Amino acid sequence: MSRSSKGDEKLPLGVYVQPGTTNSDNTGSDDKKHQHDGYVRIPDAKGRNTCGFSRPIGTIMEAINVTSKKRSHSFISKDLEECAKNDHNISVDEDATSKSEINTNETIQQKRTITEERLHPEEALFLHMRGLIRIEYNHEDMSTKDLFCRMLPECKISLAAYLAYAHLRAQGYILIRYSTERIKLLIDQSLHPKEKDSSTTVEGESNNEAESTQKAEMHNSSNNSWRQAKQKLSDDVARASPPCVVLFDVWNSNCSQDLNTRLAYFAYNPNSNFKRSNPGLPDFGVAIMPFHSSGARAPTFDTISALVTLCEGKSSDGRDENDDSITTASNEIPLRIATVADCGAVIVYGVTRGDVPIVVKRKHDK
């Protein structure tokens, strides 16, 4: 541990939370009992980091004012209409029978969830190395050595995984930890887009109230589906496993091992309009491998083919994980393999699945 200088005290503060610590949220969700792999929380976050995530830590009740507006015939117009029916000499002015608007104000109690901004350890270390954040543990600042030698190993993040992460982040890419369910959740969110917020003002005659109520219920149902998809996506980011490095010996010696754990990240191209709540499908998947000089053992064709299959949204046996034929064609994501040398150099390769051309001999060719 080291003491911070006066200049460092002006930087945003991050608090390191060791793995295994249960959440302290009071929302009643199952996330309260979830065991995490360690993170850095930002108590006084003034914005949202594109590679970070938010978690609920409590709820409060707050009062909000709701204004409703209804159109109805005025009492004067109803009396005039009755008189006109009884005495034909009485004429009713159109302005007198015009519809009147009644505004009603109502105060209701609404529950609001309090969230906390958090970062995965690799993102927190990346920001620390660029002098954008200071990290402390037990009210003492952690030095760069503490972060590399203590935080990363405790959070099961290898040095090669961090170096690959920092290499891509330095170029502006947005990296999200890989999970087996993420593509399904992104597709599900695209099928339930958020509708524009309807006005709290309800206009319509009494005979249209049923129609207005039905539209409001459909709007609320659609947005509830969107909010549920958004929450599942946020939970998936928070609970994703630490990035792994493909080890050739482990991979090739145990072919029955779950291959879905072998991607490290999903990546998005640099985008200033990126939204964590609605990111869309990633631009490519990232796998991390050690770089070996010539003569050393290299990844087999089956290893690389399995990684490509994961990015294509297929299971290890080649079957599509999504039954919807409309979305299956759109979730084929390119693969990038980041190789990390012992000296710390990172080289990224692009991998695509290509077809070998077939040479057909004509009958007259010898």
ROKEDREN-822443 format. One record per atom (N, C-alpha, C): residue in one letter; x, y negated, z negated. Coordinates in steps of 0.02 Angstrom, whole numbers, padded with zeros to 5 digits, always signed. Example, Ala and Ser with C-alpha at 12.3 -4.5 7.8 and 13.67 -1.06 7.14 Angstrom:
<nodes>
a+00660+00284-00390 a+00615+00225-00390 a+00660+00165-00390 s+00642+00112-00354 s+00684+00053-00357 s+00645-00002-00394 
</nodes>
This chain:
<nodes>
m+00041+00059+00000 m+00000+00000+00000 m+00044-00062+00000 s+00017-00115+00026 s+00054-00178+00028 s+00006-00235+00016 r+00033-00288-00010 r-00007-00347-00022 r-00012-00388+00042 s-00069-00419+00050 s-00080-00459+00111 s-00054-00529+00102 s-00034-00559+00156 s-00012-00628+00156 s-00072-00674+00160 k-00060-00738+00153 k-00115-00786+00157 k-00146-00786+00226 g-00105-00775+00278 g-00132-00773+00345 g-00177-00714+00356 d-00158-00656+00327 d-00197-00595+00335 d-00264-00600+00300 e-00268-00640+00246 e-00330-00645+00209 e-00386-00678+00250 k-00368-00714+00303 k-00418-00746+00345 k-00447-00697+00397 l-00416-00640+00405 l-00440-00591+00453 l-00502-00555+00427 p-00544-00530+00471 p-00602-00490+00448 p-00578-00430+00407 l-00616-00413+00356 l-00598-00360+00311 l-00632-00295+00330 g-00594-00241+00331 g-00621-00175+00340 g-00603-00132+00280 v-00650-00092+00256 v-00640-00050+00198 v-00639+00023+00220 y-00585+00056+00208 y-00578+00127+00228 y-00616+00171+00180 v-00658+00215+00207 v-00696+00264+00168 v-00671+00333+00188 q-00647+00370+00140 q-00619+00436+00153 q-00672+00486+00175 p-00651+00539+00211 p-00700+00590+00232 p-00732+00625+00172 g-00794+00647+00184 g-00829+00684+00132 g-00872+00642+00087 t-00865+00575+00091 t-00905+00531+00050 t-00975+00526+00079 t-01025+00539+00037 t-01094+00535+00061 t-01115+00463+00069 n-01162+00451+00115 n-01188+00384+00125 n-01228+00362+00064 s-01230+00297+00055 s-01267+00269-00002 s-01331+00234+00021 d-01359+00256+00078 d-01420+00224+00102 d-01479+00248+00061 n-01530+00206+00058 n-01591+00221+00020 n-01651+00225+00066 t-01640+00246+00127 t-01694+00246+00176 t-01732+00312+00175 g-01708+00361+00139 g-01743+00425+00136 g-01729+00470+00196 s-01682+00452+00239 s-01667+00493+00298 s-01620+00548+00278 d-01614+00598+00323 d-01569+00654+00309 d-01497+00634+00314 d-01483+00573+00339 d-01413+00550+00344 d-01383+00539+00275 k-01424+00533+00224 k-01399+00521+00157 k-01356+00579+00133 k-01370+00639+00154 k-01333+00698+00133 k-01281+00719+00184 h-01272+00680+00235 h-01226+00699+00289 h-01154+00687+00268 q-01112+00736+00281 q-01041+00730+00267 q-01005+00704+00329 h-00971+00649+00323 h-00938+00618+00380 h-00864+00632+00380 d-00831+00612+00434 d-00759+00624+00442 d-00717+00562+00428 g-00745+00514+00392 g-00709+00454+00376 g-00724+00397+00424 y-00727+00336+00398 y-00740+00278+00439 y-00715+00215+00403 v-00719+00160+00437 v-00701+00095+00409 v-00763+00050+00413 r-00787+00028+00356 r-00846-00015+00356 r-00825-00089+00355 i-00866-00130+00388 i-00853-00202+00392 i-00906-00238+00351 p-00892-00257+00289 p-00944-00286+00246 p-00973-00351+00273 d-00931-00395+00300 d-00953-00461+00322 d-00947-00468+00398 a-00974-00420+00433 a-00969-00422+00507 a-01012-00479+00534 k-00982-00520+00577 k-01017-00576+00609 k-01040-00559+00680 g-01026-00499+00701 g-01046-00477+00768 g-01041-00401+00771 r-01054-00375+00830 r-01052-00303+00840 r-00995-00284+00886 n-00955-00237+00863 n-00901-00211+00904 n-00930-00161+00953 t-00909-00166+01017 t-00937-00122+01068 t-00924-00049+01054 c-00870-00033+01020 c-00853+00037+01005 c-00872+00056+00934 g-00907+00012+00899 g-00928+00027+00831 g-00998+00056+00828 f-01025+00061+00768 f-01092+00086+00758 f-01120+00058+00693 s-01186+00057+00687 s-01220+00032+00628 s-01254+00089+00592 r-01255+00084+00526 r-01289+00135+00485 r-01333+00101+00434 p-01393+00129+00419 p-01437+00099+00369 p-01409+00109+00299 i-01414+00057+00258 i-01390+00062+00189 i-01445+00044+00139 g-01504+00025+00163 g-01559+00008+00118 g-01616-00026+00156 t-01670-00041+00120 t-01728-00074+00150 t-01753-00128+00103 i-01784-00179+00132 i-01815-00233+00093 i-01883-00247+00124 m-01928-00275+00084 m-01993-00296+00107 m-01992-00371+00117 e-02015-00394+00175 e-02018-00465+00190 e-02086-00483+00219 a-02107-00545+00207 a-02172-00569+00230 a-02164-00603+00297 i-02210-00587+00343 i-02210-00619+00409 i-02281-00644+00423 n-02285-00699+00461 n-02349-00729+00479 n-02370-00705+00548 v-02431-00683+00554 v-02458-00659+00618 v-02517-00703+00636 t-02515-00730+00697 t-02569-00773+00721 t-02608-00736+00775 s-02673-00732+00767 s-02716-00700+00816 s-02766-00751+00843 k-02783-00744+00906 k-02828-00791+00939 k-02882-00751+00976 k-02944-00768+00963 k-03000-00734+00996 k-03046-00786+01027 r-03074-00769+01084 r-03122-00812+01117 r-03192-00784+01106 s-03237-00827+01087 s-03306-00807+01077 s-03353-00866+01090 h-03417-00853+01106 h-03466-00906+01117 h-03478-00943+01051 s-03480-01009+01055 s-03493-01049+00995 s-03565-01041+00973 f-03576-01055+00909 f-03644-01050+00882 f-03690-01101+00915 i-03666-01160+00933 i-03707-01211+00965 i-03731-01187+01033 s-03686-01155+01072 s-03705-01132+01138 s-03758-01077+01133 k-03755-01035+01082 k-03805-00983+01074 k-03874-01014+01059 d-03876-01065+01018 d-03940-01098+01003 d-03968-01132+01064 l-03926-01164+01104 l-03950-01197+01164 l-03976-01147+01214 e-03944-01090+01219 e-03968-01039+01265 e-04036-01013+01245 e-04050-01006+01179 e-04115-00983+01156 e-04169-01034+01171 c-04152-01099+01162 c-04201-01152+01177 c-04215-01155+01252 a-04165-01145+01293 a-04175-01147+01365 a-04219-01092+01389 k-04216-01035+01356 k-04260-00980+01375 k-04333-00995+01359 n-04345-01030+01302 n-04413-01045+01281 n-04443-01106+01317 d-04401-01154+01334 d-04425-01216+01365 d-04383-01227+01428 h-04414-01221+01486 h-04376-01227+01548 h-04356-01299+01563 n-04382-01348+01526 n-04364-01417+01537 n-04296-01435+01506 i-04272-01390+01467 i-04208-01403+01434 i-04153-01373+01478 s-04105-01415+01493 s-04046-01393+01532 s-03986-01385+01486 v-03947-01337+01500 v-03889-01323+01458 v-03826-01343+01496 d-03787-01386+01466 d-03724-01409+01496 d-03674-01351+01494 e-03634-01343+01547 e-03585-01289+01550 e-03532-01298+01496 d-03514-01363+01483 d-03463-01375+01431 d-03488-01354+01363 a-03554-01361+01353 a-03582-01343+01288 a-03581-01268+01277 t-03584-01231+01331 t-03584-01158+01326 t-03514-01129+01337 s-03465-01171+01340 s-03397-01146+01350 s-03374-01106+01289 k-03328-01063+01302 k-03303-01019+01250 k-03257-01057+01203 s-03262-01043+01140 s-03219-01075+01091 s-03167-01025+01067 e-03109-01051+01048 e-03054-01009+01025 e-03047-01016+00950 i-03040-00959+00917 i-03033-00958+00844 i-02964-00930+00828 n-02924-00970+00794 n-02857-00949+00773 n-02860-00927+00700 t-02831-00869+00687 t-02827-00844+00619 t-02755-00828+00602 n-02734-00849+00544 n-02666-00836+00520 n-02669-00784+00464 e-02624-00737+00468 e-02623-00683+00419 e-02551-00668+00400 t-02539-00658+00336 t-02473-00641+00311 t-02472-00567+00292 i-02425-00531+00321 i-02420-00460+00307 i-02350-00444+00282 q-02344-00389+00246 q-02280-00365+00220 q-02251-00313+00267 q-02189-00324+00288 q-02156-00278+00334 q-02090-00254+00305 k-02076-00190+00315 k-02013-00161+00290 k-01958-00174+00341 r-01902-00199+00317 r-01844-00211+00360 r-01784-00171+00335 t-01750-00138+00381 t-01693-00096+00363 t-01629-00137+00365 i-01590-00131+00313 i-01525-00165+00309 i-01472-00117+00336 t-01433-00140+00384 t-01382-00098+00415 t-01312-00125+00400 e-01264-00082+00407 e-01194-00099+00395 e-01153-00081+00456 e-01109-00126+00477 e-01067-00114+00535 e-01008-00070+00514 r-00994-00018+00556 r-00939+00028+00541 r-00899+00042+00604 l-00837+00064+00593 l-00792+00081+00647 l-00763+00150+00635 h-00753+00186+00690 h-00714+00248+00683 h-00641+00229+00669 p-00604+00272+00636 p-00535+00254+00616 p-00491+00234+00675 e-00498+00267+00733 e-00454+00250+00789 e-00467+00179+00815 e-00530+00157+00814 e-00546+00089+00835 e-00521+00039+00784 a-00529+00056+00720 a-00504+00011+00667 a-00428+00002+00671 l-00392+00057+00683 l-00319+00053+00690 l-00300+00014+00752 f-00337+00023+00806 f-00324-00014+00868 f-00330-00089+00856 l-00382-00111+00820 l-00390-00182+00805 l-00337-00206+00756 h-00318-00163+00709 h-00266-00182+00661 h-00200-00193+00696 m-00182-00151+00744 m-00119-00158+00779 m-00116-00222+00821 r-00173-00250+00837 r-00176-00313+00874 r-00188-00373+00830 g-00185-00363+00765 g-00192-00418+00718 g-00261-00447+00714 l-00312-00405+00726 l-00381-00430+00727 l-00420-00409+00665 i-00391-00367+00623 i-00427-00344+00564 i-00376-00321+00512 r-00393-00326+00450 r-00352-00297+00396 r-00395-00245+00361 i-00363-00191+00340 i-00399-00134+00311 i-00373-00123+00240 e-00419-00112+00195 e-00399-00100+00126 e-00433-00037+00100 y-00403-00011+00046 y-00430+00047+00012 y-00419+00038-00062 n-00473+00044-00101 n-00471+00032-00173 n-00445-00038-00188 h-00468-00087-00149 h-00453-00158-00159 h-00380-00175-00147 e-00344-00132-00112 e-00275-00145-00093 e-00267-00136-00018 d-00231-00183+00013 d-00221-00180+00085 d-00179-00119+00104 m-00198-00087+00159 m-00161-00031+00185 m-00112-00056+00238 s-00051-00033+00234 s+00000-00052+00283 s-00009-00011+00346 t+00027-00030+00398 t+00025+00008+00461 t+00047+00080+00450 k+00098+00089+00407 k+00121+00157+00391 k+00066+00196+00356 d+00029+00165+00311 d-00025+00199+00277 d-00079+00222+00326 l-00094+00180+00374 l-00146+00196+00422 l-00126+00255+00466 f-00063+00255+00488 f-00040+00310+00531 f-00028+00374+00492 c+00001+00369+00434 c+00022+00429+00397 c-00031+00455+00349 r-00081+00414+00334 r-00132+00437+00287 r-00202+00438+00318 m-00224+00381+00345 m-00293+00377+00370 m-00305+00425+00428 l-00261+00423+00479 l-00271+00466+00537 l-00271+00540+00519 p-00222+00566+00480 p-00224+00637+00462 p-00285+00656+00420 e-00305+00612+00373 e-00363+00627+00332 e-00427+00631+00374 c-00430+00591+00426 c-00490+00590+00469 c-00484+00638+00528 k-00433+00681+00528 k-00423+00734+00579 k-00414+00704+00649 i-00378+00650+00652 i-00363+00618+00717 i-00288+00625+00729 s-00270+00660+00782 s-00199+00670+00796 s-00169+00607+00826 l-00103+00602+00823 l-00069+00544+00851 l-00079+00540+00925 a-00079+00597+00960 a-00090+00597+01032 a-00160+00570+01049 a-00210+00588+01010 a-00278+00564+01022 a-00281+00488+01014 y-00248+00461+00962 y-00249+00389+00953 y-00212+00353+01009 l-00154+00380+01030 l-00116+00347+01083 l-00156+00344+01148 a-00191+00398+01163 a-00233+00398+01224 a-00290+00348+01217 y-00320+00346+01158 y-00374+00299+01145 y-00350+00227+01152 a-00293+00211+01121 a-00267+00143+01123 a-00248+00124+01195 h-00223+00171+01233 h-00203+00157+01303 h-00263+00135+01344 l-00318+00171+01338 l-00378+00154+01376 l-00412+00091+01349 r-00413+00083+01284 r-00445+00023+01255 r-00407-00040+01273 a-00340-00034+01278 a-00300-00093+01296 a-00316-00117+01366 q-00343-00074+01408 q-00362-00093+01476 q-00435-00116+01481 g-00468-00120+01424 g-00536-00146+01423 g-00591-00094+01425 y-00574-00030+01429 y-00625+00022+01432 y-00660+00028+01364 i-00724+00046+01366 i-00764+00056+01305 i-00770+00131+01295 l-00746+00155+01238 l-00743+00227+01225 l-00791+00246+01168 i-00831+00297+01181 i-00876+00325+01131 i-00858+00398+01121 r-00856+00420+01059 r-00838+00489+01045 r-00886+00538+01081 y-00857+00592+01106 y-00896+00642+01142 y-00938+00684+01095 s-00998+00700+01117 s-01041+00748+01083 s-01080+00788+01135 t-01101+00847+01117 t-01136+00890+01164 t-01206+00864+01180 e-01235+00824+01136 e-01304+00801+01146 e-01308+00732+01176 r-01253+00698+01187 r-01257+00628+01206 r-01289+00617+01274 i-01271+00656+01323 i-01300+00647+01390 i-01375+00658+01388 k-01397+00709+01352 k-01469+00721+01346 k-01504+00662+01314 l-01473+00632+01263 l-01504+00575+01229 l-01506+00515+01275 l-01454+00504+01314 l-01453+00447+01360 l-01506+00455+01414 i-01515+00516+01439 i-01567+00527+01490 i-01636+00518+01460 d-01645+00542+01398 d-01709+00534+01364 d-01725+00460+01353 q-01674+00421+01336 q-01685+00349+01326 q-01704+00315+01392 s-01674+00337+01447 s-01691+00307+01512 s-01762+00322+01533 l-01789+00378+01508 l-01858+00397+01524 l-01909+00360+01480 h-01885+00326+01427 h-01929+00287+01383 h-01901+00216+01377 p-01905+00176+01430 p-01878+00108+01427 p-01918+00064+01380 k-01885+00014+01354 k-01918-00032+01308 k-01961-00081+01348 e-02024-00089+01327 e-02068-00137+01359 e-02058-00206+01329 k-02078-00256+01367 k-02073-00324+01342 k-02118-00332+01282 d-02093-00371+01234 d-02132-00381+01173 d-02198-00416+01189 s-02252-00385+01167 s-02317-00416+01178 s-02327-00471+01127 s-02365-00523+01147 s-02377-00579+01103 s-02421-00558+01046 t-02410-00588+00988 t-02452-00573+00931 t-02520-00605+00938 t-02529-00646+00991 t-02593-00677+01004 t-02636-00633+01047 v-02695-00617+01025 v-02740-00573+01062 v-02797-00616+01090 e-02805-00616+01156 e-02855-00655+01188 e-02904-00609+01224 g-02968-00626+01221 g-03017-00586+01256 g-03085-00591+01224 e-03137-00578+01262 e-03204-00579+01236 e-03215-00516+01194 s-03272-00516+01160 s-03287-00460+01116 s-03293-00395+01154 n-03317-00398+01217 n-03325-00337+01254 n-03259-00311+01282 n-03204-00351+01277 n-03139-00329+01301 n-03093-00310+01243 e-03119-00311+01182 e-03077-00297+01125 e-03053-00224+01126 a-03096-00179+01148 a-03076-00109+01151 a-03020-00099+01200 e-03024-00132+01258 e-02971-00127+01308 e-02906-00157+01283 s-02911-00214+01249 s-02851-00246+01221 s-02819-00202+01168 t-02861-00171+01127 t-02835-00127+01075 t-02800-00067+01105 q-02829-00039+01159 q-02798+00018+01192 q-02730+00000+01221 k-02726-00059+01253 k-02662-00081+01281 k-02610-00091+01227 a-02632-00119+01171 a-02585-00131+01116 a-02559-00065+01088 e-02604-00015+01083 e-02582+00050+01057 e-02534+00084+01105 m-02546+00078+01171 m-02500+00107+01220 m-02432+00072+01217 h-02433+00006+01208 h-02371-00032+01203 h-02331-00011+01142 n-02367-00005+01084 n-02332+00015+01023 n-02305+00086+01028 s-02344+00131+01059 s-02321+00199+01067 s-02259+00203+01110 s-02258+00164+01165 s-02199+00164+01209 s-02138+00138+01174 n-02145+00083+01137 n-02088+00055+01102 n-02066+00099+01044 n-02113+00135+01012 n-02093+00181+00959 n-02050+00237+00988 s-02067+00261+01047 s-02026+00313+01079 s-01957+00285+01095 w-01954+00223+01117 w-01889+00192+01132 w-01848+00183+01069 r-01881+00163+01014 r-01844+00154+00952 r-01819+00220+00925 q-01858+00272+00932 q-01836+00338+00909 q-01776+00362+00950 a-01778+00351+01016 a-01721+00370+01058 a-01659+00329+01039 k-01669+00265+01024 k-01614+00222+01004 k-01583+00246+00938 q-01625+00265+00890 q-01601+00288+00826 q-01562+00354+00833 k-01588+00399+00875 k-01552+00462+00886 k-01485+00450+00918 l-01482+00401+00963 l-01418+00385+00996 l-01369+00357+00946 s-01392+00314+00901 s-01349+00285+00850 s-01324+00339+00802 d-01369+00385+00783 d-01348+00440+00739 d-01296+00485+00772 d-01304+00495+00837 d-01258+00538+00874 d-01188+00507+00875 v-01183+00441+00884 v-01119+00407+00885 v-01086+00412+00816 a-01126+00403+00763 a-01098+00404+00696 a-01074+00473+00675 r-01108+00525+00698 r-01093+00593+00675 r-01049+00632+00724 a-01027+00601+00777 a-00985+00636+00826 a-00920+00659+00793 s-00896+00716+00815 s-00834+00745+00787 s-00773+00704+00808 p-00719+00707+00770 p-00658+00672+00789 p-00632+00696+00857 p-00597+00654+00894 p-00572+00674+00960 p-00521+00730+00954 c-00525+00776+01000 c-00479+00833+00998 c-00432+00831+01058 v-00377+00865+01050 v-00327+00872+01103 v-00328+00944+01128 v-00332+00952+01193 v-00334+01019+01223 v-00266+01051+01214 l-00263+01106+01179 l-00202+01145+01170 l-00206+01206+01215 f-00159+01213+01259 f-00162+01265+01310 f-00162+01335+01279 d-00121+01344+01227 d-00116+01410+01197 d-00183+01431+01166 v-00214+01384+01130 v-00278+01400+01098 v-00331+01412+01149 w-00331+01369+01202 w-00383+01375+01253 w-00378+01441+01291 n-00317+01457+01314 n-00309+01515+01358 n-00311+01581+01320 s-00298+01580+01256 s-00297+01642+01218 s-00366+01661+01192 n-00412+01614+01194 n-00479+01628+01168 n-00530+01599+01216 c-00546+01635+01269 c-00591+01610+01320 c-00663+01603+01296 s-00681+01639+01242 s-00749+01636+01217 s-00760+01577+01170 q-00707+01537+01157 q-00713+01480+01113 q-00760+01428+01143 d-00795+01393+01101 d-00843+01343+01124 d-00805+01288+01161 l-00817+01284+01227 l-00782+01235+01268 l-00810+01165+01261 n-00869+01158+01231 n-00900+01092+01227 n-00862+01045+01180 t-00817+01070+01140 t-00780+01028+01093 t-00715+01002+01124 r-00704+01014+01188 r-00639+00999+01216 r-00635+00931+01251 l-00691+00897+01261 l-00687+00828+01283 l-00677+00784+01222 a-00645+00727+01232 a-00631+00682+01176 a-00678+00622+01175 y-00689+00591+01233 y-00729+00529+01236 y-00771+00526+01299 f-00823+00486+01296 f-00857+00460+01355 f-00836+00388+01363 a-00821+00366+01424 a-00793+00300+01435 a-00838+00260+01481 y-00839+00194+01469 y-00874+00146+01511 y-00825+00095+01537 n-00834+00075+01599 n-00791+00024+01628 n-00798-00042+01590 p-00747-00085+01592 p-00753-00150+01559 p-00816-00187+01581 n-00857-00208+01532 n-00920-00239+01547 n-00939-00285+01489 s-00943-00350+01503 s-00960-00398+01451 s-01033-00393+01430 n-01075-00361+01471 n-01146-00354+01456 n-01163-00286+01426 f-01112-00250+01404 f-01123-00184+01376 f-01165-00189+01312 k-01215-00145+01305 k-01258-00144+01246 k-01255-00074+01214 r-01239-00073+01151 r-01235-00009+01116 r-01303+00025+01112 s-01356-00015+01108 s-01423+00014+01102 s-01448+00043+01167 n-01420+00021+01223 n-01442+00046+01288 n-01382+00047+01335 p-01334+00093+01324 p-01272+00092+01363 p-01278+00121+01433 g-01327+00165+01444 g-01331+00200+01508 g-01282+00258+01511 l-01282+00293+01566 l-01236+00349+01573 l-01164+00325+01578 p-01116+00361+01548 p-01046+00340+01550 p-01018+00344+01621 d-00963+00307+01632 d-00930+00306+01697 d-00883+00365+01707 f-00855+00391+01653 f-00814+00452+01659 f-00804+00482+01589 g-00786+00546+01589 g-00769+00580+01528 g-00693+00583+01520 v-00670+00588+01458 v-00598+00587+01444 v-00580+00650+01405 a-00531+00687+01432 a-00500+00743+01396 a-00427+00725+01383 i-00401+00746+01326 i-00333+00729+01306 i-00291+00792+01304 m-00233+00790+01336 m-00188+00847+01338 m-00116+00824+01324 p-00075+00868+01296 p-00004+00852+01289 p+00031+00855+01356 f+00079+00811+01366 f+00117+00809+01428 f+00182+00848+01419 h+00193+00896+01464 h+00254+00936+01460 h+00294+00926+01525 s+00360+00930+01517 s+00403+00924+01576 s+00399+00988+01617 s+00429+00987+01675 s+00426+01045+01720 s+00456+01106+01685 g+00425+01163+01697 g+00448+01225+01666 g+00408+01244+01606 a+00374+01195+01575 a+00332+01211+01517 a+00264+01236+01540 r+00227+01262+01494 r+00162+01291+01511 r+00114+01235+01531 a+00079+01244+01585 a+00032+01194+01610 a-00039+01219+01604 p-00088+01174+01606 p-00158+01197+01602 p-00177+01239+01662 t-00216+01291+01650 t-00237+01335+01704 t-00294+01303+01743 f-00309+01334+01800 f-00365+01310+01840 f-00431+01317+01802 d-00438+01372+01764 d-00499+01382+01725 d-00508+01328+01672 t-00453+01305+01643 t-00457+01253+01592 t-00484+01189+01622 i-00455+01167+01678 i-00476+01104+01709 i-00547+01112+01737 s-00563+01169+01766 s-00630+01180+01793 s-00682+01177+01739 a-00667+01204+01680 a-00714+01201+01624 a-00726+01129+01602 l-00674+01088+01601 l-00682+01018+01583 l-00724+00980+01633 v-00714+00994+01697 v-00754+00962+01749 v-00827+00983+01742 t-00838+01046+01725 t-00907+01071+01717 t-00943+01035+01660 l-00906+01020+01606 l-00936+00983+01551 l-00958+00914+01573 c-00917+00880+01612 c-00935+00813+01636 c-00993+00814+01685 e-01004+00871+01717 e-01059+00877+01764 e-01125+00893+01730 g-01123+00896+01664 g-01184+00910+01627 g-01207+00981+01632 k-01160+01028+01639 k-01178+01099+01645 k-01149+01137+01586 s-01178+01194+01572 s-01152+01237+01519 s-01090+01273+01544 s-01058+01310+01499 s-00995+01344+01517 s-01004+01397+01571 d-01066+01422+01580 d-01077+01472+01632 d-01099+01442+01698 g-01098+01374+01703 g-01115+01341+01765 g-01187+01321+01773 r-01231+01340+01725 r-01301+01321+01731 r-01312+01250+01707 d-01361+01215+01738 d-01377+01147+01718 d-01409+01148+01649 e-01384+01104+01606 e-01412+01099+01539 e-01479+01063+01539 n-01491+01021+01590 n-01553+00983+01595 n-01597+01016+01648 d-01659+01031+01629 d-01705+01063+01675 d-01734+01015+01726 d-01733+00950+01711 d-01763+00901+01755 d-01719+00892+01816 s-01744+00910+01875 s-01705+00906+01936 s-01692+00834+01956 i-01733+00787+01932 i-01724+00717+01951 i-01663+00688+01916 t-01653+00707+01853 t-01597+00678+01815 t-01533+00718+01822 t-01538+00781+01844 t-01479+00823+01848 t-01428+00795+01897 a-01453+00769+01954 a-01407+00744+02005 a-01373+00680+01985 s-01402+00644+01935 s-01374+00579+01917 s-01326+00582+01859 n-01317+00640+01826 n-01274+00643+01767 n-01209+00679+01781 e-01188+00683+01844 e-01122+00711+01860 e-01070+00657+01850 i-01032+00663+01797 i-00985+00611+01776 i-00914+00632+01793 p-00874+00587+01822 p-00804+00604+01838 p-00764+00620+01775 l-00710+00655+01784 l-00666+00673+01729 l-00599+00638+01736 r-00573+00613+01680 r-00506+00586+01676 r-00469+00624+01622 i-00409+00647+01639 i-00367+00682+01590 i-00310+00637+01570 a-00308+00620+01506 a-00255+00578+01478 a-00201+00623+01448 t-00142+00622+01478 t-00087+00662+01453 t-00041+00618+01411 v-00019+00644+01354 v+00021+00606+01307 v+00088+00642+01297 a+00142+00606+01311 a+00209+00635+01303 a+00233+00625+01231 d+00285+00661+01214 d+00313+00656+01146 d+00338+00586+01132 c+00360+00550+01183 c+00385+00482+01173 c+00329+00431+01166 g+00267+00452+01174 g+00211+00406+01167 g+00183+00380+01232 a+00215+00396+01288 a+00190+00374+01353 a+00126+00411+01371 v+00078+00374+01401 v+00013+00402+01419 v+00004+00395+01494 i-00012+00450+01527 i-00027+00450+01599 i-00097+00480+01608 v-00139+00445+01645 v-00208+00466+01655 v-00217+00491+01727 y-00245+00550+01733 y-00258+00580+01799 y-00334+00584+01810 g-00354+00573+01872 g-00423+00583+01892 g-00432+00652+01922 v-00485+00686+01901 v-00497+00755+01923 v-00567+00757+01954 t-00571+00786+02013 t-00635+00795+02046 t-00639+00866+02072 r-00700+00890+02082 r-00710+00956+02109 r-00716+00951+02185 g-00671+00983+02220 g-00671+00981+02293 g-00681+01050+02324 d-00705+01050+02384 d-00717+01113+02420 d-00658+01125+02467 v-00636+01187+02469 v-00582+01206+02514 v-00612+01218+02583 p-00586+01185+02635 p-00615+01195+02702 p-00604+01267+02726 i-00654+01291+02762 i-00652+01359+02788 i-00633+01356+02862 v-00582+01394+02880 v-00558+01395+02948 v-00594+01452+02984 v-00631+01435+03035 v-00669+01484+03074 v-00636+01492+03142 k-00617+01552+03158 k-00586+01565+03223 k-00639+01580+03276 r-00630+01548+03332 r-00676+01562+03388 r-00657+01628+03421 k-00704+01655+03458 k-00694+01720+03490 k-00638+01718+03542 h-00634+01661+03579 h-00584+01657+03631 h-00515+01640+03605 d-00513+01621+03537 d-00447+01607+03508 d-00415+01672+03486 k-00352+01676+03499 k-00315+01737+03481 k-00288+01729+03410 
</nodes>
